[in-house]
Amino acid sequence: MSNKREIQEINASSMADIAFLLLIFFLVATTMNVDTGITRMLPPIPPEEQVSEDLKVKERNLLPILVNNNDQIMVMGVNMHISQLTESVKRFTINAGNDENMPEKELKEIDMPDGSKWSQMVSKGVVSLQSTTGASYDVYIQVQNELARAFSEMRNDVSHAKFGRDYKDLSKEEQEAINDAVPLAISEAEPRNVGGV
């Protein structure tokens, strides 16, 4: 007779329960990064009967900005540092001296929340942003941020002049009036496929 002991089987019936509980714990306790995009209000689709030539912008009303393969920012063909971009866009859009080489302005009647009308000179300026295919995404986003900052600062200035408060402190209806006075006129074109620019 041998003294061999029989090896006891391990009871694994509760292992499935433990694995399930661990799975639930990690699903609940883990945070997931959510990718967010850039908030942009796209222009409405033009009516079919509108002729494409009607959509063309006069050259004096257009501020072309190009981000090239070397991540250089070219404004109207001139190299510019990103720190100068906000002021340059504001100066172009506002056209304080009514320079005939800068954007036209038109008198616009803007509806106010109280039902009255507000007459305001509104710029016809459009900022056209384009990049080459070799431009880095990071610089392109930085340029977009500077453009958004320029329009935000202009809206804030008009808000102070009209309502005596920051734009963010206005009611929704008052903000809409300011948006009509300072429209967000940014056009983003398809990237250009240019080598070594």
Secondary structure as GFF3:
##gff-version 3
##sequence-region A 1 197
A	DSSP	alpha_helix	15	29	.	.	.	ID=ss1
A	DSSP	three_ten_helix	52	55	.	.	.	ID=ss2
A	DSSP	three_ten_helix	59	61	.	.	.	ID=ss3
A	DSSP	beta_strand	62	67	.	.	.	ID=ss4
A	DSSP	beta_strand	73	75	.	.	.	ID=ss5
A	DSSP	beta_strand	78	80	.	.	.	ID=ss6
A	DSSP	three_ten_helix	82	84	.	.	.	ID=ss7
A	DSSP	alpha_helix	85	94	.	.	.	ID=ss8
A	DSSP	beta_strand	105	111	.	.	.	ID=ss9
A	DSSP	beta_strand	117	123	.	.	.	ID=ss10
A	DSSP	beta_strand	126	131	.	.	.	ID=ss11
A	DSSP	alpha_helix	137	163	.	.	.	ID=ss12
A	DSSP	three_ten_helix	167	169	.	.	.	ID=ss13
A	DSSP	alpha_helix	172	181	.	.	.	ID=ss14
A	DSSP	beta_strand	186	188	.	.	.	ID=ss15
###
